[in-house]
Amino acid sequence: MAVDYRPYVGDVGTIIEVDMDEDLTAYTTLKLKVKKKLSGDVEEWDCTQKAGVGNENIMTYTIVADDFDTSGKYVCQPYGVRPTWSGHGDSFEFTVFNLYE
């Protein structure tokens, strides 16, 4: 998401990009583990490596229907699997707003 972007409940097509500071080419699994603080729901969103030269470090996810189904803080933690390692990256958070806020 762009730094100045405000996501709203019901938005679809928003792109989340995470720079993992390492080449993701060997990864077989990329996910964002997401906790919606207001509802307490925990979800996993399947990510991909961003296409194109120079994007080897970027994992990306495009929001689909029902991802932004509630307002409030969303805490995300990247997760990846490669042949000799699996684990989590640094978490980050953003706010999803109600319409007209």
C-alpha positions in Angstrom: 0.0 0.0 0.0 1.2 3.5 -0.7 2.1 5.4 2.5 -0.7 7.9 2.1 -3.4 5.3 1.2 -6.3 4.8 3.5 -8.0 1.4 3.1 -11.7 1.1 3.8 -14.0 -1.7 4.7 -15.1 -3.5 1.5 -12.2 -2.3 -0.6 -11.0 -4.9 -3.2 -7.8 -4.8 -5.3 -5.6 -3.0 -2.8 -2.0 -4.3 -3.2 0.1 -5.0 -0.2 3.9 -5.2 -0.8 6.4 -6.2 1.8 10.2 -5.8 1.2 11.7 -8.8 3.0 15.3 -7.6 2.5 16.4 -10.9 1.0 15.9 -12.8 -2.3 12.6 -14.8 -2.2 13.3 -16.9 -5.3 13.9 -20.1 -3.4 10.8 -19.8 -1.3 8.0 -22.4 -1.9 5.5 -20.6 0.4 4.9 -16.9 1.1 2.1 -15.8 3.4 0.9 -12.9 5.4 -0.5 -14.0 8.8 -3.1 -11.4 9.7 -4.8 -10.6 13.0 -7.8 -8.3 12.9 -7.6 -6.8 16.4 -11.2 -5.6 16.7 -12.7 -9.0 15.8 -9.8 -11.2 17.0 -10.0 -13.1 13.7 -6.7 -14.6 12.4 -6.3 -15.3 8.7 -3.5 -16.4 6.3 -3.3 -14.6 3.0 -1.2 -16.5 0.3 1.4 -14.2 -1.3 3.6 -14.3 -4.3 7.0 -12.9 -5.2 6.6 -9.7 -7.1 7.4 -10.1 -10.8 10.1 -8.3 -12.6 13.8 -7.7 -12.4 14.8 -5.9 -9.1 11.8 -7.2 -7.2 13.4 -10.4 -5.9 12.9 -9.2 -2.3 9.2 -8.2 -2.5 6.3 -10.4 -1.5 2.9 -9.1 -2.7 -0.8 -9.8 -1.9 -3.9 -8.3 -3.6 -6.9 -7.8 -1.3 -10.0 -9.8 -2.3 -13.6 -9.7 -1.2 -14.1 -10.1 2.6 -10.4 -9.5 3.4 -11.2 -6.0 4.6 -14.5 -7.0 6.3 -14.1 -5.1 9.5 -12.6 -1.8 10.5 -9.7 -1.4 13.0 -6.1 -2.4 13.2 -4.7 -5.2 11.1 -1.5 -6.8 12.4 0.4 -8.6 9.7 3.4 -11.0 10.0 5.1 -12.3 6.9 5.8 -16.0 6.8 7.9 -18.0 4.4 9.2 -21.5 3.7 12.3 -22.5 1.7 14.0 -25.9 1.5 16.2 -25.4 4.5 14.3 -22.9 6.6 10.9 -21.6 7.6 9.9 -18.7 9.7 8.5 -15.3 10.3 9.5 -11.7 9.4 8.9 -8.5 11.3 5.3 -7.7 11.9 3.6 -4.4 10.8 0.2 -3.0 11.2 -2.2 -0.7 9.4 -5.8 0.6 10.0 -8.8 -0.2 7.9 -11.4 2.6 8.2 -15.2 2.5 8.0 -16.7 4.3 5.1 -16.9 8.1 5.4 -14.3 8.3 8.1 
